[in-house]
């Protein structure tokens, strides 16, 4: 996949024209984004633990296990993004 620098500055849809602002992406590799999401799932899991009995009585224990699954998938996602960042860095250094 080839990335281009010559992106359009406007798009026309019907009678309207939309201008595209020249804004750079904040987090290209996604590591920080996945880490923040994982942390939020962990906070939600720990926050729900004191209410386990009430969740069980109401049949909502799936909320607790969903948070734990989010933490597990977040750990895997973090490792994936870190490896992808490393491979991209190696590829970019080989191109130079």
Buried (B, 14 or more C-beta within 10 A) or exposed (E): EEEEEEEEEEEEEEEEEEEEEEEEEEEEBBBEBBBEBBEBBBEBBEEBEEBEEEBEEEEEBEBBEEBBEBBEBBBEBBEEBBEEBEEEEEEEEEEE
